[in-house]
Amino acid sequence: MKRLLKQIVLKYIGEEKRTHAPLNSHEKYKKSGLTESEAFYIREKIKKAFEEDKIYRNNTICLDELSEHIQDNRYKISQVINMYFSKNFYSFLNDYRIEEAKHLLVSDSTLSVKAIMYEVGFNSKNSFYSAFKKITGLSPNDYRSAATMSFVQNEIQMA
C-alpha cells in the first residue's frame, strides 16, 4: 500500500521513474489458478490448432476465435501463450504466418508475394512486410532472392 501511495505521489509531482524492464509474467499470473497440467493440455491444443489446423491462415483470427476453436477459456489461452511461448497472441500468430510465408517464398516461385501474403492470413501489405522484416530482417522479395542465391550456390558446390 505504501509503495502504491508513493507511486501515485511521484507521478503526481512528475518524478515517476520509468522502467523498461518487462513485468515478470509468472508474477502477473500468480493468482490465476491455472495448473501446470492444465497449461500443458492447453499448450498442446494451441500447437495443434496452429501446426495441424493452420488456424493462423484465417485472416480474422483473434484470441476469442482461437478460444472457440480449441474450446477453452480465452484468459487461460492468453496466459499459456505468454508464459510458455514468451509472446503475446499477435506475435505468436505472426511467427506462424511468417514461417509459412518463408517456406512458400522459397518453394513456389510462381506465387507472388501478394498471393503468399493472403495465403498465410495477412490482409495488409504493410503489416505483412513489417512483420516479415521484423522476424527475418529482410523484405519478402529480398528473402526470396537470398534463398534462391543460396540454393544456386549450394547446387554449384555440389556439382
N, C-alpha and C positions, 0 to 999 in steps of 0.2 A: 504494500500500500504506500509506504514511504517513497519507494522507487517511482511508482506511478505519479505520485504527487510532485516529486522532483522533476520528472519529465515534463509534466504539464507546466510547471513554473518556468523551467528553462525554455520551453517552446514559446511561452507567452512573452518572455523578455528577449527572445531571439537568440538565445545561446544554446539551442539544441545541438548536440553533437551528432553528426550523421555517421553511420557506419555503412560500409559497402559489403560487409560480410553477410552471406546468406543465413537465414534462420535455420537452425537445426531441425530438419523435417521430423525427426523422431520426437523431438520435444513438442512440436506442433500437434502431433497425433497421440500424445501420451494418454489421453483420456478417451480415445475413440472406441475402444472395446473390440477392435479387430484383432482376432487371434492370429498367431503365426500360421496355423494350419489353414485357416480361412483365407488368409492373404495368399498363401501358396496356391490354393484352389482358384482364387480369382485371377492370380497371375497367369496360371495355365490357361484359363478361359480367354483372357486377353490375348495371349500369344496365339491361341488357336484362331481367334477372330481376325487377327492381323495376318498371320502366316498362311493359314489354310483357307479361310473365308475371304481374305483380302478385302476386308471391310473398308480399308483406307481408300479404296478406289471410288467409294461413294463420295461425291463432291459436296454433299451437305452433312457429312458425318459430324456429330458432336458427342459430347460426353453422355447426353441423355439417350441418343440413339445407340451408342455402344452399350449402355446400361440395359436397354431393351433387348438388344441382340444377345447379350450373354446372360440376361435375366438375373442381374444383381444390382445392388444399391450403388447409385452414381457416386456417392461420397466415399464409399469404400473403394470403388474402382479408382477414383482420383487419388486416394491415399496410396494404393498399391502402386500406381504409375509413378507417383512422386517418390516413394520410398524405395521401391525395388528396381526401378528403371532410371532413377535420378533425373527425371524430366517432368515437365508438365504435359498435359494431354496433347497440346498442339505441337510441341517439339517432338514428342513421341510419334505422332501421326506423320509429321513431315519427314522424319527419319525413314519410315517405311516407304513413303511416296518417293523420296529421292533415291533410295536404294533400287527400287524398281525402275525408275527413270534412267539411272546409270546403266542398268542391265539392258534396257531397251535401246538406249543410245548406241551401245556397242554391238548388240546382237542383231539389230534390224536397221540397216542404213536407209531403207526405203521409207521409214516412218519420219515424218517431220518432227521437229522439236515441239511444235504446237500440238500435233496429234498425241505425242507422248505426254505432254502436259495434261491434256484432258483424260488420257487413258489412266494415269496414276491418281487422278482425283482433284487436280487443281482447276480452278475456274478463271484465274487471273494470271496473265503472263508476268506481271510484276511480282506477284507473290511467289510464283514458281521460280523465276530467275533469282529472286532474293534468297529463298530457302536453299536453292541448289548451290549458289555461290557461298552461302554461309557454311554449308556442310562440306563441300568439296574444295572450295577456294577457286573454282573455275566457273565460267558460264557453261550452260549445256553444250553449246557449239564448240567451245574450247575443249571441254571434256571429251566430246566425241572425236575431235581432231587428235588430241593427245593419245587417246586409246587406240585409234586407228594407226597412228605413227608407231606406237609401242608394239602393236601386233605385227606390223610390217617389218620392223627391226628384228623382232624375235624370229619371224619366218626366214629372214635373210641369214641370221646367225645359225639357224638350224640346217640350212641348205648346204 
